[in-house]
Amino acid sequence: MPSIFKRKRTVKGVSVEAKRYTIQYQDAAGQIQRVAGFTDKGRTWDLAMKLESGEAESNHVRHRKTPVSDLLEDFKKSLLASGDSSEHVNKTCSRIKKIVEGCEFHRIASFDAAKLETWLGEQRTREKKPFGISTSNHYLTSMKHFGNWLVENHRAASNPFAHLAPLNNATDIRRERRTISVKELDKFILTAHKGETVSELSGPDRAMLYLLAANSGLRASELASLTPESFKFGREPSVTVEAAYSKHRRRDVQSIRADIAALFKVWLKGRSGVLWPGTWHERAAEMVRADLATAGIPYSVKGAIFDFHALRHLFVSNLAKSGVHPKVAQRLARHSTITLTMDRYAHLDTPELVEGLQRLPALPLLGKSLANLTQNLTQTTVPEGHDGSFEGTTPTDEDDTKNNSQPLELQEVGVGCHDASDDDANRPGRTRTYDQGIMSPLL
């Protein structure tokens, strides 16, 4: 008699039940088999009875001898049909093909998690162009995606790679990125604007590309997908990245500043199709490096580089330096966690840290200056027999007169990292670097 049930797994200490049922039955050879069913209990039970009686043969049994190359082709068609960009699909399938060839996975029955782990380890330690941890994780993710698709489409009974976890890429940051000052960025954009064509993009087009990247945090691949229709102007201007091109495979609507929007509204007149066409985004670092050299700005300082993705780091860093609330910065950066925003992308130097300390509120000193308070504490003596504790004192009229006649030397200062109102932004001593803008008035 067959049985059906829902698998359970523990995620962060919580038991999670699978959406689909699993069928367990005995085949004609007397072997116990488990196959994926449906989310509907009735349909799953009907299939279980047919499998047990031999009326139906499970898909995963029929596909045991199907070449993995044929299954990969079906997987590719499925990804394209779901709306994924052709670039993403080709890259994913290319990674899977390399794994299949390297591990000699000719049939589903030959899939082996240990072989995959060994192969990835060999790629990370090879002499010529070794995999970084991030690259290794990308290959693993692609193979796990393929395995899940096989199960969901009843081509395999289970995904043998499902339990494999990615490595910690925080220990292998191959590109330490840095930021540049507002003046350097202005010079960089102006130099590009006056420059010749690089990577199939004219100087003015590169200048607008850099300007949007530094003021929106959009990635190179996302920028490469934009068209005039991606921009929305009005009271709340924004630029939209379609799900097929977004890193998180969702439609992202990114707000942009009104002054940046005004520039693009003029620049977009008469334009159609992709705004920055070509394959420049595949070698964006080389393009930035060329413009930096022309502007006389170093590409690398103490091992930290300024490439195209560093414009995204610059965007987040400017938000942090301007006192934007960390949660707001996370939303604008479109990061899954605030830790990633603050730890990886927000670059703060010693001057910003010192300024942050200066924004801490002054202690209430009851009208006394710090110097007088220190002097009073050092001159205070403990009466004989006293246990040394003080519950408080009541000032005399003479003390009140002295205190009121002395100016308060410690002035209260504003506290950073909060949502500043217009009135707060106009207080003396407050600066909002990000509101000053980083666009060039000559563009």
FENFENDA-V864585 format. One record per residue. N is the residue number from 1. SS is DSSP state (helix for helix, strand for strand, loop for the rest). PSI is psi as a letter, one per 30 degrees, with the letter a starting at -180 (none if undefined). OMEGA is omega as a letter, one per 30 degrees, with the letter a starting at -180 (NA if undefined). Layout:
BEGIN
N & SS & PSI & OMEGA
N & SS & PSI & OMEGA
END
This chain:
BEGIN
1 & loop & k & a
2 & loop & l & l
3 & strand & l & l
4 & strand & k & a
5 & strand & l & l
6 & loop & k & l
7 & loop & l & l
8 & strand & k & l
9 & strand & l & a
10 & strand & k & l
11 & strand & j & a
12 & loop & h & l
13 & loop & g & a
14 & strand & k & l
15 & strand & k & a
16 & strand & k & a
17 & strand & k & l
18 & loop & l & l
19 & loop & e & a
20 & loop & l & l
21 & loop & l & l
22 & strand & k & a
23 & strand & k & l
24 & strand & k & a
25 & strand & l & l
26 & strand & k & a
27 & loop & a & a
28 & loop & f & a
29 & loop & g & l
30 & loop & g & l
31 & loop & k & l
32 & strand & k & a
33 & strand & k & l
34 & strand & k & l
35 & strand & l & l
36 & strand & k & l
37 & loop & b & a
38 & loop & l & l
39 & loop & f & l
40 & loop & k & a
41 & helix & e & a
42 & helix & e & l
43 & helix & e & l
44 & helix & e & a
45 & helix & e & l
46 & helix & e & l
47 & helix & e & a
48 & helix & e & l
49 & helix & e & l
50 & helix & e & l
51 & helix & e & a
52 & helix & e & a
53 & helix & f & a
54 & loop & g & l
55 & loop & f & a
56 & loop & l & l
57 & loop & k & a
58 & loop & k & l
59 & helix & e & a
60 & helix & f & l
61 & helix & e & l
62 & helix & f & a
63 & loop & g & l
64 & loop & e & a
65 & loop & g & l
66 & loop & k & l
67 & loop & k & a
68 & helix & e & l
69 & helix & e & l
70 & helix & e & l
71 & helix & e & l
72 & helix & e & l
73 & helix & e & l
74 & helix & e & l
75 & helix & e & l
76 & helix & e & l
77 & helix & e & l
78 & helix & e & l
79 & helix & e & l
80 & helix & e & l
81 & helix & f & a
82 & loop & f & l
83 & loop & g & l
84 & loop & k & l
85 & loop & k & a
86 & helix & e & l
87 & helix & e & l
88 & helix & e & a
89 & helix & e & a
90 & helix & e & l
91 & helix & e & l
92 & helix & e & a
93 & helix & e & l
94 & helix & e & l
95 & helix & e & a
96 & helix & e & l
97 & helix & e & l
98 & helix & e & l
99 & helix & e & a
100 & helix & e & l
101 & helix & e & a
102 & helix & e & a
103 & helix & f & a
104 & loop & h & l
105 & loop & i & a
106 & loop & e & l
107 & loop & l & l
108 & helix & e & a
109 & helix & f & a
110 & helix & f & l
111 & loop & k & a
112 & loop & k & a
113 & helix & e & a
114 & helix & e & l
115 & helix & e & a
116 & helix & e & l
117 & helix & e & l
118 & helix & e & a
119 & helix & e & l
120 & helix & e & l
121 & helix & e & l
122 & helix & e & l
123 & helix & e & l
124 & helix & f & a
125 & helix & g & a
126 & loop & l & a
127 & loop & e & a
128 & loop & j & l
129 & loop & i & l
130 & loop & l & l
131 & loop & k & l
132 & loop & l & a
133 & helix & e & l
134 & helix & e & l
135 & helix & e & l
136 & helix & e & l
137 & helix & e & l
138 & helix & e & l
139 & helix & e & l
140 & helix & e & a
141 & helix & e & l
142 & helix & e & a
143 & helix & e & l
144 & helix & e & l
145 & helix & e & l
146 & helix & e & l
147 & helix & e & l
148 & helix & e & l
149 & helix & e & l
150 & helix & e & l
151 & helix & e & a
152 & helix & f & l
153 & loop & g & l
154 & loop & h & l
155 & loop & f & l
156 & loop & l & a
157 & loop & e & a
158 & loop & l & l
159 & loop & j & a
160 & loop & f & a
161 & loop & g & a
162 & loop & e & a
163 & loop & f & a
164 & loop & k & a
165 & loop & k & l
166 & loop & l & l
167 & loop & l & l
168 & loop & j & a
169 & helix & f & l
170 & helix & f & a
171 & helix & f & a
172 & loop & i & l
173 & loop & j & a
174 & loop & f & l
175 & loop & j & l
176 & loop & j & a
177 & strand & l & l
178 & loop & l & l
179 & loop & l & l
180 & loop & l & a
181 & loop & l & l
182 & helix & e & l
183 & helix & e & l
184 & helix & e & l
185 & helix & e & l
186 & helix & e & l
187 & helix & e & l
188 & helix & e & a
189 & helix & e & l
190 & helix & e & l
191 & helix & e & l
192 & helix & e & a
193 & helix & e & a
194 & helix & f & a
195 & loop & l & l
196 & loop & l & a
197 & loop & k & l
198 & strand & k & a
199 & loop & h & l
200 & loop & g & l
201 & strand & k & l
202 & loop & l & a
203 & helix & e & l
204 & helix & e & l
205 & helix & e & l
206 & helix & e & a
207 & helix & e & l
208 & helix & e & l
209 & helix & e & l
210 & helix & e & a
211 & helix & e & a
212 & helix & e & a
213 & helix & e & a
214 & helix & f & a
215 & helix & g & l
216 & helix & f & a
217 & loop & g & l
218 & loop & k & a
219 & loop & l & a
220 & helix & e & a
221 & helix & e & l
222 & helix & e & l
223 & helix & e & a
224 & loop & f & a
225 & loop & f & a
226 & loop & k & l
227 & strand & l & l
228 & helix & e & a
229 & helix & f & l
230 & helix & f & a
231 & strand & k & l
232 & strand & k & a
233 & loop & l & a
234 & loop & b & a
235 & loop & e & l
236 & loop & i & a
237 & loop & k & a
238 & strand & l & l
239 & strand & k & a
240 & strand & k & l
241 & strand & k & a
242 & loop & l & a
243 & loop & e & a
244 & loop & f & a
245 & loop & f & l
246 & loop & k & a
247 & loop & e & a
248 & loop & g & l
249 & loop & h & l
250 & loop & l & a
251 & loop & j & a
252 & strand & k & l
253 & strand & j & a
254 & strand & k & l
255 & strand & k & l
256 & loop & l & a
257 & loop & l & a
258 & helix & e & a
259 & helix & e & l
260 & helix & e & l
261 & helix & e & a
262 & helix & e & l
263 & helix & e & a
264 & helix & f & l
265 & helix & e & l
266 & helix & e & a
267 & helix & e & a
268 & loop & f & a
269 & loop & k & l
270 & loop & f & a
271 & loop & l & l
272 & loop & l & a
273 & loop & a & a
274 & strand & k & a
275 & loop & e & l
276 & loop & i & a
277 & loop & l & l
278 & loop & a & a
279 & loop & g & a
280 & helix & e & a
281 & helix & f & l
282 & helix & f & l
283 & helix & h & a
284 & helix & e & a
285 & helix & e & l
286 & helix & e & l
287 & helix & e & l
288 & helix & e & a
289 & helix & e & l
290 & helix & e & l
291 & helix & e & l
292 & helix & e & a
293 & helix & e & l
294 & helix & e & a
295 & helix & f & a
296 & loop & g & l
297 & loop & k & a
298 & loop & k & l
299 & loop & e & a
300 & strand & k & l
301 & strand & j & a
302 & loop & h & l
303 & loop & f & l
304 & strand & k & a
305 & strand & l & l
306 & loop & j & l
307 & loop & a & a
308 & loop & e & a
309 & loop & f & l
310 & helix & f & l
311 & helix & e & l
312 & helix & e & l
313 & helix & e & a
314 & helix & e & l
315 & helix & e & a
316 & helix & e & a
317 & helix & e & l
318 & helix & e & l
319 & helix & e & a
320 & helix & e & a
321 & helix & f & a
322 & loop & g & l
323 & loop & g & l
324 & loop & k & a
325 & loop & k & a
326 & helix & e & a
327 & helix & e & l
328 & helix & e & l
329 & helix & e & l
330 & helix & e & l
331 & helix & e & a
332 & helix & e & l
333 & helix & f & a
334 & loop & h & l
335 & loop & l & l
336 & loop & f & a
337 & loop & l & l
338 & helix & f & l
339 & helix & e & l
340 & helix & e & a
341 & helix & e & a
342 & helix & e & a
343 & helix & e & a
344 & helix & e & a
345 & helix & f & a
346 & loop & j & l
347 & loop & j & l
348 & loop & k & l
349 & loop & l & a
350 & helix & e & l
351 & helix & e & l
352 & helix & e & l
353 & helix & e & l
354 & helix & e & l
355 & helix & e & l
356 & helix & e & l
357 & helix & e & a
358 & helix & f & a
359 & loop & f & l
360 & loop & k & a
361 & loop & k & l
362 & loop & l & l
363 & loop & k & l
364 & loop & j & a
365 & loop & g & l
366 & loop & h & l
367 & loop & f & a
368 & loop & k & l
369 & loop & l & a
370 & helix & e & a
371 & helix & e & l
372 & helix & e & a
373 & helix & e & l
374 & helix & e & l
375 & helix & e & a
376 & helix & e & a
377 & helix & e & a
378 & helix & f & a
379 & helix & f & a
380 & loop & k & l
381 & loop & k & l
382 & loop & k & a
383 & loop & l & a
384 & loop & k & a
385 & loop & f & l
386 & loop & k & a
387 & loop & f & l
388 & loop & f & a
389 & loop & k & l
390 & loop & k & l
391 & loop & f & a
392 & loop & l & a
393 & loop & l & l
394 & loop & j & a
395 & loop & k & l
396 & loop & l & l
397 & helix & e & a
398 & helix & e & l
399 & helix & e & a
400 & helix & e & a
401 & helix & e & l
402 & helix & e & a
403 & helix & e & a
404 & helix & f & a
405 & helix & f & a
406 & loop & k & l
407 & loop & k & l
408 & loop & j & a
409 & loop & f & l
410 & loop & j & l
411 & loop & k & l
412 & loop & k & l
413 & loop & l & a
414 & loop & l & l
415 & loop & k & a
416 & loop & l & l
417 & loop & h & l
418 & loop & l & a
419 & loop & j & a
420 & loop & k & l
421 & loop & l & l
422 & helix & e & l
423 & helix & e & a
424 & helix & e & a
425 & helix & f & a
426 & loop & g & l
427 & loop & k & l
428 & loop & k & l
429 & loop & f & l
430 & loop & k & l
431 & loop & k & l
432 & loop & i & a
433 & helix & e & a
434 & helix & e & a
435 & helix & f & l
436 & helix & f & l
437 & loop & l & l
438 & loop & g & l
439 & loop & l & l
440 & loop & k & l
441 & loop & f & a
442 & loop & f & a
443 & loop & none & NA
END
